[in-house]
Amino acid sequence: MSIARRKRRESERRFAYFGELLMGFYEFLERTPKPSDEEVRTTFIKTRSKWVKYCVAHQLSKEASDLFTKEVASSWKTRYTAPTEG
């Protein structure tokens, strides 16, 4: 297998794992009844921790380990925060 192909497959696996964690967190947020703030906070910390540990284990960059937090923050602003009138 070529080096480029190996790197592409590794990248695809990492992106798939990232997507699984992210979608699992979003599904948790969308459940009925809505989770409490404390449940959201606890689940976010646990899920982020899984991603950070994965990044450390696979020697990914600091930027990669921050990706989960950045993605959730972005989605939170657009989807879960009430719009302000102005």
N, CA, C and O atoms as CSV, one atom per row, in Angstrom:
chain,resi,resn,atom,element,x,y,z
A,1,MET,N,N,0.849,-1.165,0.000
A,1,MET,CA,C,0.000,0.000,0.000
A,1,MET,C,C,0.900,1.235,0.000
A,1,MET,O,O,1.891,1.286,0.729
A,2,SER,N,N,0.560,2.209,-0.803
A,2,SER,CA,C,1.379,3.405,-0.884
A,2,SER,C,C,1.257,4.243,0.388
A,2,SER,O,O,0.292,4.116,1.141
A,3,ILE,N,N,2.233,5.081,0.606
A,3,ILE,CA,C,2.235,5.947,1.787
A,3,ILE,C,C,1.044,6.899,1.747
A,3,ILE,O,O,0.381,7.110,2.763
A,4,ALA,N,N,0.775,7.471,0.582
A,4,ALA,CA,C,-0.347,8.405,0.449
A,4,ALA,C,C,-1.671,7.714,0.753
A,4,ALA,O,O,-2.537,8.286,1.416
A,5,ARG,N,N,-1.826,6.504,0.275
A,5,ARG,CA,C,-3.066,5.760,0.509
A,5,ARG,C,C,-3.214,5.417,1.992
A,5,ARG,O,O,-4.310,5.504,2.545
A,6,ARG,N,N,-2.124,5.033,2.623
A,6,ARG,CA,C,-2.140,4.714,4.048
A,6,ARG,C,C,-2.535,5.944,4.869
A,6,ARG,O,O,-3.349,5.854,5.789
A,7,LYS,N,N,-1.947,7.091,4.525
A,7,LYS,CA,C,-2.265,8.327,5.239
A,7,LYS,C,C,-3.724,8.716,5.033
A,7,LYS,O,O,-4.387,9.183,5.959
A,8,ARG,N,N,-4.216,8.524,3.821
A,8,ARG,CA,C,-5.615,8.853,3.531
A,8,ARG,C,C,-6.555,7.968,4.355
A,8,ARG,O,O,-7.545,8.447,4.908
A,9,ARG,N,N,-6.236,6.685,4.431
A,9,ARG,CA,C,-7.065,5.772,5.227
A,9,ARG,C,C,-7.029,6.124,6.707
A,9,ARG,O,O,-8.059,6.085,7.380
A,10,GLU,N,N,-5.853,6.468,7.216
A,10,GLU,CA,C,-5.740,6.881,8.616
A,10,GLU,C,C,-6.576,8.130,8.862
A,10,GLU,O,O,-7.278,8.234,9.867
A,11,SER,N,N,-6.493,9.061,7.944
A,11,SER,CA,C,-7.252,10.299,8.055
A,11,SER,C,C,-8.752,10.016,8.038
A,11,SER,O,O,-9.504,10.613,8.808
A,12,GLU,N,N,-9.185,9.121,7.177
A,12,GLU,CA,C,-10.600,8.760,7.097
A,12,GLU,C,C,-11.079,8.106,8.393
A,12,GLU,O,O,-12.185,8.387,8.856
A,13,ARG,N,N,-10.257,7.238,8.978
A,13,ARG,CA,C,-10.629,6.592,10.238
A,13,ARG,C,C,-10.741,7.616,11.366
A,13,ARG,O,O,-11.666,7.567,12.177
A,14,ARG,N,N,-9.792,8.536,11.401
A,14,ARG,CA,C,-9.813,9.560,12.446
A,14,ARG,C,C,-11.026,10.470,12.298
A,14,ARG,O,O,-11.683,10.815,13.280
A,15,PHE,N,N,-11.312,10.850,11.061
A,15,PHE,CA,C,-12.477,11.702,10.813
A,15,PHE,C,C,-13.764,10.960,11.168
A,15,PHE,O,O,-14.698,11.557,11.704
A,16,ALA,N,N,-13.816,9.667,10.874
A,16,ALA,CA,C,-15.001,8.862,11.204
A,16,ALA,C,C,-15.196,8.799,12.718
A,16,ALA,O,O,-16.320,8.939,13.198
A,17,TYR,N,N,-14.129,8.595,13.467
A,17,TYR,CA,C,-14.242,8.551,14.930
A,17,TYR,C,C,-14.687,9.908,15.465
A,17,TYR,O,O,-15.546,9.980,16.344
A,18,PHE,N,N,-14.108,10.974,14.940
A,18,PHE,CA,C,-14.502,12.322,15.334
A,18,PHE,C,C,-15.996,12.530,15.066
A,18,PHE,O,O,-16.717,13.063,15.910
A,19,GLY,N,N,-16.442,12.114,13.907
A,19,GLY,CA,C,-17.851,12.239,13.542
A,19,GLY,C,C,-18.764,11.440,14.462
A,19,GLY,O,O,-19.845,11.908,14.821
A,20,GLU,N,N,-18.340,10.243,14.847
A,20,GLU,CA,C,-19.130,9.422,15.768
A,20,GLU,C,C,-19.299,10.120,17.116
A,20,GLU,O,O,-20.396,10.164,17.671
A,21,LEU,N,N,-18.204,10.659,17.629
A,21,LEU,CA,C,-18.281,11.362,18.912
A,21,LEU,C,C,-19.178,12.587,18.812
A,21,LEU,O,O,-20.020,12.823,19.679
A,22,LEU,N,N,-18.997,13.353,17.766
A,22,LEU,CA,C,-19.765,14.574,17.586
A,22,LEU,C,C,-21.247,14.277,17.410
A,22,LEU,O,O,-22.086,14.921,18.040
A,23,MET,N,N,-21.576,13.319,16.570
A,23,MET,CA,C,-22.980,12.981,16.345
A,23,MET,C,C,-23.614,12.385,17.603
A,23,MET,O,O,-24.784,12.637,17.888
A,24,GLY,N,N,-22.858,11.608,18.344
A,24,GLY,CA,C,-23.367,11.078,19.605
A,24,GLY,C,C,-23.712,12.193,20.579
A,24,GLY,O,O,-24.726,12.131,21.275
A,25,PHE,N,N,-22.864,13.209,20.622
A,25,PHE,CA,C,-23.127,14.345,21.507
A,25,PHE,C,C,-24.358,15.117,21.035
A,25,PHE,O,O,-25.199,15.500,21.849
A,26,TYR,N,N,-24.468,15.346,19.742
A,26,TYR,CA,C,-25.634,16.070,19.218
A,26,TYR,C,C,-26.924,15.275,19.423
A,26,TYR,O,O,-27.967,15.860,19.718
A,27,GLU,N,N,-26.867,13.969,19.273
A,27,GLU,CA,C,-28.051,13.147,19.534
A,27,GLU,C,C,-28.457,13.250,21.002
A,27,GLU,O,O,-29.644,13.301,21.326
A,28,PHE,N,N,-27.470,13.280,21.876
A,28,PHE,CA,C,-27.741,13.458,23.294
A,28,PHE,C,C,-28.456,14.792,23.530
A,28,PHE,O,O,-29.416,14.846,24.300
A,29,LEU,N,N,-28.004,15.861,22.881
A,29,LEU,CA,C,-28.622,17.174,23.059
A,29,LEU,C,C,-30.056,17.217,22.551
A,29,LEU,O,O,-30.881,17.959,23.086
A,30,GLU,N,N,-30.360,16.431,21.529
A,30,GLU,CA,C,-31.680,16.455,20.903
A,30,GLU,C,C,-32.681,15.496,21.536
A,30,GLU,O,O,-33.842,15.462,21.128
A,31,ARG,N,N,-32.256,14.725,22.515
A,31,ARG,CA,C,-33.154,13.724,23.077
A,31,ARG,C,C,-34.338,14.376,23.794
A,31,ARG,O,O,-34.315,15.554,24.150
A,32,THR,N,N,-35.362,13.562,23.987
A,32,THR,CA,C,-36.556,14.010,24.704
A,32,THR,C,C,-36.710,13.156,25.941
A,32,THR,O,O,-36.667,11.933,25.807
A,33,PRO,N,N,-36.882,13.684,27.109
A,33,PRO,CA,C,-36.890,15.100,27.452
A,33,PRO,C,C,-35.487,15.692,27.352
A,33,PRO,O,O,-34.487,14.975,27.404
A,34,LYS,N,N,-35.436,16.991,27.211
A,34,LYS,CA,C,-34.150,17.675,27.061
A,34,LYS,C,C,-33.275,17.431,28.294
A,34,LYS,O,O,-33.770,17.446,29.421
A,35,PRO,N,N,-31.978,17.208,28.080
A,35,PRO,CA,C,-31.081,17.005,29.227
A,35,PRO,C,C,-30.890,18.303,30.012
A,35,PRO,O,O,-31.004,19.404,29.473
A,36,SER,N,N,-30.600,18.137,31.279
A,36,SER,CA,C,-30.351,19.308,32.126
A,36,SER,C,C,-28.997,19.921,31.764
A,36,SER,O,O,-28.182,19.293,31.087
A,37,ASP,N,N,-28.770,21.147,32.220
A,37,ASP,CA,C,-27.490,21.817,31.974
A,37,ASP,C,C,-26.335,20.997,32.529
A,37,ASP,O,O,-25.278,20.896,31.905
A,38,GLU,N,N,-26.543,20.409,33.710
A,38,GLU,CA,C,-25.483,19.601,34.329
A,38,GLU,C,C,-25.192,18.345,33.509
A,38,GLU,O,O,-24.033,17.959,33.355
A,39,GLU,N,N,-26.230,17.713,32.987
A,39,GLU,CA,C,-26.040,16.531,32.131
A,39,GLU,C,C,-25.284,16.906,30.854
A,39,GLU,O,O,-24.403,16.172,30.406
A,40,VAL,N,N,-25.633,18.039,30.283
A,40,VAL,CA,C,-24.948,18.504,29.068
A,40,VAL,C,C,-23.481,18.758,29.377
A,40,VAL,O,O,-22.598,18.332,28.632
A,41,ARG,N,N,-23.227,19.448,30.469
A,41,ARG,CA,C,-21.845,19.760,30.856
A,41,ARG,C,C,-21.037,18.486,31.083
A,41,ARG,O,O,-19.912,18.370,30.595
A,42,THR,N,N,-21.594,17.543,31.809
A,42,THR,CA,C,-20.902,16.292,32.103
A,42,THR,C,C,-20.641,15.480,30.840
A,42,THR,O,O,-19.549,14.944,30.654
A,43,THR,N,N,-21.642,15.391,29.979
A,43,THR,CA,C,-21.478,14.628,28.740
A,43,THR,C,C,-20.468,15.296,27.812
A,43,THR,O,O,-19.675,14.614,27.164
A,44,PHE,N,N,-20.494,16.622,27.746
A,44,PHE,CA,C,-19.514,17.341,26.929
A,44,PHE,C,C,-18.099,17.045,27.417
A,44,PHE,O,O,-17.213,16.748,26.616
A,45,ILE,N,N,-17.891,17.123,28.705
A,45,ILE,CA,C,-16.553,16.884,29.269
A,45,ILE,C,C,-16.088,15.461,28.982
A,45,ILE,O,O,-14.935,15.251,28.605
A,46,LYS,N,N,-16.973,14.484,29.156
A,46,LYS,CA,C,-16.610,13.087,28.895
A,46,LYS,C,C,-16.284,12.861,27.422
A,46,LYS,O,O,-15.306,12.191,27.091
A,47,THR,N,N,-17.109,13.421,26.545
A,47,THR,CA,C,-16.908,13.217,25.111
A,47,THR,C,C,-15.650,13.930,24.638
A,47,THR,O,O,-14.876,13.378,23.857
A,48,ARG,N,N,-15.447,15.152,25.108
A,48,ARG,CA,C,-14.231,15.881,24.748
A,48,ARG,C,C,-12.995,15.131,25.234
A,48,ARG,O,O,-11.984,15.064,24.536
A,49,SER,N,N,-13.086,14.572,26.429
A,49,SER,CA,C,-11.978,13.813,26.989
A,49,SER,C,C,-11.633,12.599,26.125
A,49,SER,O,O,-10.459,12.293,25.914
A,50,LYS,N,N,-12.658,11.914,25.629
A,50,LYS,CA,C,-12.416,10.776,24.731
A,50,LYS,C,C,-11.652,11.224,23.494
A,50,LYS,O,O,-10.711,10.559,23.061
A,51,TRP,N,N,-12.062,12.363,22.925
A,51,TRP,CA,C,-11.404,12.863,21.716
A,51,TRP,C,C,-9.957,13.264,22.010
A,51,TRP,O,O,-9.055,12.951,21.233
A,52,VAL,N,N,-9.739,13.947,23.114
A,52,VAL,CA,C,-8.381,14.375,23.466
A,52,VAL,C,C,-7.486,13.153,23.693
A,52,VAL,O,O,-6.342,13.135,23.240
A,53,LYS,N,N,-7.995,12.137,24.387
A,53,LYS,CA,C,-7.212,10.917,24.606
A,53,LYS,C,C,-6.899,10.232,23.282
A,53,LYS,O,O,-5.794,9.723,23.091
A,54,TYR,N,N,-7.860,10.217,22.375
A,54,TYR,CA,C,-7.639,9.634,21.046
A,54,TYR,C,C,-6.530,10.407,20.324
A,54,TYR,O,O,-5.642,9.806,19.720
A,55,CYS,N,N,-6.585,11.718,20.389
A,55,CYS,CA,C,-5.569,12.546,19.729
A,55,CYS,C,C,-4.179,12.289,20.302
A,55,CYS,O,O,-3.202,12.202,19.559
A,56,VAL,N,N,-4.095,12.170,21.615
A,56,VAL,CA,C,-2.805,11.889,22.262
A,56,VAL,C,C,-2.302,10.512,21.839
A,56,VAL,O,O,-1.128,10.354,21.501
A,57,ALA,N,N,-3.178,9.526,21.856
A,57,ALA,CA,C,-2.790,8.157,21.501
A,57,ALA,C,C,-2.316,8.050,20.054
A,57,ALA,O,O,-1.457,7.226,19.738
A,58,HIS,N,N,-2.876,8.880,19.177
A,58,HIS,CA,C,-2.519,8.824,17.762
A,58,HIS,C,C,-1.581,9.958,17.353
A,58,HIS,O,O,-1.353,10.195,16.166
A,59,GLN,N,N,-1.043,10.652,18.354
A,59,GLN,CA,C,-0.063,11.715,18.157
A,59,GLN,C,C,-0.569,12.793,17.203
A,59,GLN,O,O,0.150,13.238,16.309
A,60,LEU,N,N,-1.811,13.200,17.409
A,60,LEU,CA,C,-2.374,14.283,16.614
A,60,LEU,C,C,-2.021,15.616,17.267
A,60,LEU,O,O,-1.646,15.665,18.438
A,61,SER,N,N,-2.144,16.672,16.511
A,61,SER,CA,C,-1.735,17.996,16.978
A,61,SER,C,C,-2.677,18.557,18.035
A,61,SER,O,O,-3.784,18.057,18.232
A,62,LYS,N,N,-2.217,19.602,18.706
A,62,LYS,CA,C,-3.037,20.331,19.676
A,62,LYS,C,C,-4.265,20.900,18.982
A,62,LYS,O,O,-5.357,20.906,19.549
A,63,GLU,N,N,-4.088,21.374,17.767
A,63,GLU,CA,C,-5.214,21.919,17.002
A,63,GLU,C,C,-6.273,20.844,16.760
A,63,GLU,O,O,-7.469,21.127,16.823
A,64,ALA,N,N,-5.844,19.632,16.490
A,64,ALA,CA,C,-6.789,18.530,16.279
A,64,ALA,C,C,-7.535,18.219,17.567
A,64,ALA,O,O,-8.735,17.949,17.541
A,65,SER,N,N,-6.834,18.256,18.686
A,65,SER,CA,C,-7.494,17.943,19.957
A,65,SER,C,C,-8.497,19.031,20.351
A,65,SER,O,O,-9.449,18.758,21.082
A,66,ASP,N,N,-8.291,20.256,19.873
A,66,ASP,CA,C,-9.220,21.354,20.150
A,66,ASP,C,C,-10.415,21.368,19.202
A,66,ASP,O,O,-11.360,22.129,19.409
A,67,LEU,N,N,-10.382,20.543,18.178
A,67,LEU,CA,C,-11.407,20.559,17.141
A,67,LEU,C,C,-12.799,20.250,17.677
A,67,LEU,O,O,-13.770,20.872,17.245
A,68,PHE,N,N,-12.921,19.308,18.602
A,68,PHE,CA,C,-14.227,18.956,19.151
A,68,PHE,C,C,-14.863,20.171,19.831
A,68,PHE,O,O,-16.029,20.486,19.597
A,69,THR,N,N,-14.085,20.840,20.667
A,69,THR,CA,C,-14.585,22.004,21.387
A,69,THR,C,C,-15.007,23.100,20.416
A,69,THR,O,O,-16.060,23.714,20.591
A,70,LYS,N,N,-14.192,23.348,19.396
A,70,LYS,CA,C,-14.508,24.393,18.422
A,70,LYS,C,C,-15.770,24.064,17.635
A,70,LYS,O,O,-16.591,24.944,17.379
A,71,GLU,N,N,-15.924,22.821,17.258
A,71,GLU,CA,C,-17.097,22.415,16.485
A,71,GLU,C,C,-18.377,22.531,17.316
A,71,GLU,O,O,-19.397,23.015,16.826
A,72,VAL,N,N,-18.320,22.092,18.562
A,72,VAL,CA,C,-19.492,22.193,19.430
A,72,VAL,C,C,-19.819,23.663,19.690
A,72,VAL,O,O,-20.990,24.041,19.687
A,73,ALA,N,N,-18.811,24.486,19.914
A,73,ALA,CA,C,-19.047,25.913,20.161
A,73,ALA,C,C,-19.722,26.563,18.961
A,73,ALA,O,O,-20.650,27.357,19.117
A,74,SER,N,N,-19.262,26.231,17.785
A,74,SER,CA,C,-19.847,26.781,16.563
A,74,SER,C,C,-21.305,26.363,16.416
A,74,SER,O,O,-22.167,27.197,16.135
A,75,SER,N,N,-21.579,25.094,16.602
A,75,SER,CA,C,-22.948,24.599,16.495
A,75,SER,C,C,-23.834,25.181,17.587
A,75,SER,O,O,-25.001,25.496,17.352
A,76,TRP,N,N,-23.276,25.320,18.775
A,76,TRP,CA,C,-24.049,25.833,19.898
A,76,TRP,C,C,-24.542,27.251,19.595
A,76,TRP,O,O,-25.690,27.592,19.880
A,77,LYS,N,N,-23.659,28.071,19.014
A,77,LYS,CA,C,-24.026,29.451,18.688
A,77,LYS,C,C,-25.163,29.505,17.681
A,77,LYS,O,O,-26.079,30.316,17.818
A,78,THR,N,N,-25.111,28.653,16.678
A,78,THR,CA,C,-26.100,28.722,15.608
A,78,THR,C,C,-27.371,27.937,15.898
A,78,THR,O,O,-28.431,28.270,15.368
A,79,ARG,N,N,-27.289,26.912,16.720
A,79,ARG,CA,C,-28.442,26.031,16.884
A,79,ARG,C,C,-29.103,26.075,18.257
A,79,ARG,O,O,-30.327,25.992,18.357
A,80,TYR,N,N,-28.319,26.202,19.295
A,80,TYR,CA,C,-28.869,26.036,20.638
A,80,TYR,C,C,-28.980,27.334,21.441
A,80,TYR,O,O,-29.593,27.342,22.509
A,81,THR,N,N,-28.410,28.406,20.957
A,81,THR,CA,C,-28.500,29.665,21.659
A,81,THR,C,C,-29.690,30.458,21.121
A,81,THR,O,O,-29.874,30.568,19.908
A,82,ALA,N,N,-30.476,30.993,22.007
A,82,ALA,CA,C,-31.629,31.779,21.584
A,82,ALA,C,C,-31.138,33.059,20.902
A,82,ALA,O,O,-30.233,33.725,21.405
A,83,PRO,N,N,-31.730,33.395,19.770
A,83,PRO,CA,C,-31.299,34.624,19.083
A,83,PRO,C,C,-31.621,35.851,19.914
A,83,PRO,O,O,-32.643,35.907,20.598
A,84,THR,N,N,-30.740,36.828,19.844
A,84,THR,CA,C,-30.965,38.061,20.571
A,84,THR,C,C,-31.616,39.075,19.643
A,84,THR,O,O,-31.296,39.151,18.457
A,85,GLU,N,N,-32.512,39.831,20.190
A,85,GLU,CA,C,-33.176,40.857,19.391
A,85,GLU,C,C,-32.304,42.100,19.408
A,85,GLU,O,O,-31.746,42.475,20.438
A,86,GLY,N,N,-32.200,42.723,18.260
A,86,GLY,CA,C,-31.381,43.918,18.258
A,86,GLY,C,C,-31.503,44.674,17.068
A,86,GLY,O,O,-30.862,45.716,16.930
